[in-house]
Each structure stands twice: as C-alpha cells, then as structure tokens.
C-alpha cells in the first residue's frame, strides 16, 4: 500500500500554512496537557551548520 501525501504543494505558501494552523487548532493536534500521567518526550533538532562552498 502506497501512502499519498495530504499536502500536494511542493513549495511553501503562507496560505497553506495558515490553513494548516487552523486545522491543527480545530483538531487540537498540538494541545498540551500539563496534568497528563503519560511520559513526555521531546525531540530537539539542532540548527543546521553553515557550510562553506
């Protein structure tokens, strides 16, 4: 089974980003509950390093 991406666009667009923010708020995708009994994990991605060409 091949998964199909939900976002078809290949380039960043402020319109797409604003639609995603509204969707995340509606679906409470990033809602954080401080009273949770579950373990909380965090992934920290360091910034990219400049590369001389």
BELHUWO-V204747 format. One record per residue. N is the residue number from 1. RES is the residue in three letters. SS is DSSP state (A for helix, B for strand, O for the rest). NEAR is the number of other ideal C-beta (glycine too) atoms within 8 Angstrom. Layout:
N;RES;SS;NEAR, N;RES;SS;NEAR
This chain:
1;UNK;O;2, 2;UNK;O;3, 3;UNK;O;4, 4;UNK;O;4, 5;UNK;O;5, 6;UNK;O;3, 7;UNK;O;6, 8;UNK;O;4, 9;UNK;O;6, 10;UNK;O;3, 11;UNK;O;4, 12;UNK;O;5, 13;UNK;O;7, 14;UNK;A;6, 15;UNK;A;6, 16;UNK;A;10, 17;UNK;A;9, 18;UNK;A;8, 19;UNK;A;8, 20;UNK;A;9, 21;UNK;A;8, 22;UNK;A;8, 23;UNK;A;9, 24;UNK;A;10, 25;UNK;A;7, 26;UNK;A;6, 27;UNK;A;6, 28;UNK;O;7, 29;UNK;O;6, 30;UNK;O;5, 31;UNK;O;5, 32;UNK;O;4, 33;UNK;O;5, 34;UNK;O;4, 35;UNK;O;4, 36;UNK;O;6, 37;UNK;O;3, 38;UNK;O;4, 39;UNK;O;3, 40;UNK;O;5, 41;UNK;O;4, 42;UNK;O;4, 43;UNK;O;4, 44;UNK;O;4, 45;UNK;O;4, 46;UNK;O;4, 47;UNK;O;4, 48;UNK;O;4, 49;UNK;O;4, 50;UNK;O;4, 51;UNK;O;4, 52;UNK;O;3, 53;UNK;O;2
